[in-house]
Amino acid sequence: MNIMRSSPTQLFEYGPFTIRRMRPGDIDPTAQQSAFGPLAIIDHMQIESGAHIAMHQHVNDEILHYVWRGSMMHENEQGERTPVSAKNVMLINAGRGVRHEESTPVINAETLQIFIRPDEADKEGLVQFMARPEGISTGVWTLLAGPEQEAPLVLRQNIRVYDIQLAAQTTTEAPFQAGMAQWLYVAEGEVEIGGERLQKGDAVSDTQPLPAISASRDAILICFMVDLTAQATLAGQISGQ
C-alpha cells in the first residue's frame, strides 16, 4: 500500500486558480516518476468566482471534470453553455480536437481535472455529460466513467472511475477487480485505512485490494481502477508530456 501525502510543494497559483498538480505514480511528491499506467495527471483546483478561461483546444487527452463544491460553466464553439457540478459530471474525449471555454461566473468551485492517456491518438473529439440530480450518493459507490457499455461516461481506456460520499463513523471497501490497480483520493474529509489516517488531498494506491475504509469525518472519495499494462498513446497534449 503506497500513500501520497498532500504537500505544499505541489501547489501553484495562477490568478483566480490555486492548483495542486499530482502525478499518481509518484509516491514522493518531489519525484519525477511515471504516471500510474494511463492515469497521468490530476489537478486539484480551487477556482474563485469570476474566473474565465477563453476558448482553447484540447488534443488527445481524456479529461474528466469532477466538481464537488460550487459549479463551473462549459461553453462549446456553438455557444451552448452547460453547468458542471456534483450533479453534472463532464468528460472530454479530446481526440483530434475539442474546443471550449470554462468559467465560474457565479460562485467558487473546487474540482479535480483528471488527465488520462487514451488507447489511441486522433479519434473523434467528443464531450459527454452525466446528469445525477441527487448529486454524490451516500454510502454507495457510483461508477462515473469507464469502457464502453460499462459506464455512463465512456473512456477510451481501461480505467474505471467511482465516487462515494461516506458519512462519519461508517465503513466501505473500495471497488476492486483482479488484474487492476486501485488509486484512491480523499477529496474531502478524513478516513482511516490499514492503520493510516488520510486527510483531504491524500491518496493511497495498491495492486492488491485496499483495506476497509472508515470515515473519521464526513468524506468524499474518488477511486480509480487502472489497468497498469494498458496500451496508451503519448500524443496527449497534457497527459503525454
Secondary structure, DSSP 8 states (H G I E B T S, - for coil): -EEE---GGGEEEETTEEEEEE-TT-SSTT-----BTTEEEEEEEEE-TTEEEEEEEE-S-EEEEEEEEE-EEEEETT--EEEEBTTEEEEEE-TT-EEEEEEESSS-EEEEEEEE--SSSS---EEEEEE-TT-S-BSS-EEEEESTTTSSEE-SSSEEEEEEEE-TT-EE-----TT-EEEEEEEEEEEEETTEEEETT-EEEESS----EEEEEEEEEEEEEE-TT----S--TTTT-
